[in-house]
């Protein structure tokens, strides 16, 4: 979905109107400062996810995690 671009001064005068548009349509509004994007106003999304689901598929190699590591470690004393 494409976002709408408005200047800071226009956003300032019509902020509530833009908030209602974002809520109703889901289309984000990009606020520009001197023609350059400065911030984006978009609908809130609750992203509560199970941490294990986030990590699923991230393990590249799983050989034997209980095997001792054959690297000599130095301890800080």
N, C-alpha and C positions, 0 to 999 in steps of 0.2 A: 504494500500500500504506500502510495506516495504521500509525502508530508507537505504541509503548507508552510511557506516562509513569510514571516512578517518582521518588520523592524522593531527595535526596542521601544521606540516612541509610540508606534501604533499598538504594540502589545500592552504597554502601560495603560493606555486609555481604554482598551477593550478587553482587559484580562479575563473578567468574568465571562464574557461572551465566548472567548476562545476556550476557556475551561469547559463550558457547557458543550461546545462543538466536539471537543476531544472526548468527553464522556459519551456523547450520543453516537458519534460516528466511529470512534476508535482511531481516527486519523490524527497523527501527531502534528504538532506545530513547532517549527524551528524558528527561534528568535535570532535575528541577525543584528550585528553591531557593525556599522559602516559596510554593509553588504556581505560580511563574513559570518558564518554560523557561530553563535555564541552558546546557545543552550537549546535543549529540546524538551518540550512538554508533551508527555504521552500518558496514556491510561496506565494505572497501576496494575501490576500483575503480581500475585502472591506466588513466590517461587519456592515454597517449602517443599523440599525433596528429601528423600531418604539418602543419607550420605553414601550408603553402599551402592545405590543406583547411580549416583554421580560417578563413582569410581569403577563401575562395571565396564570391563573391556580395557582397562588401563594397564593391567599386568601384562607385560610383554613376555616374560619367561618365568616359569614356575617349575623348577626341577625338583629340589628336595629342601625345603626350608629348615628342616631339623638337622641337616648336615653341619658339622663344624666348619667355620670359615678358616681356610688355610692361609691366613694372613697374620703376620706377627704384629701384635698391638703393643704400643708403648703406653704406660699409664703416667698420668701427671701426679707427682708426689710433692 
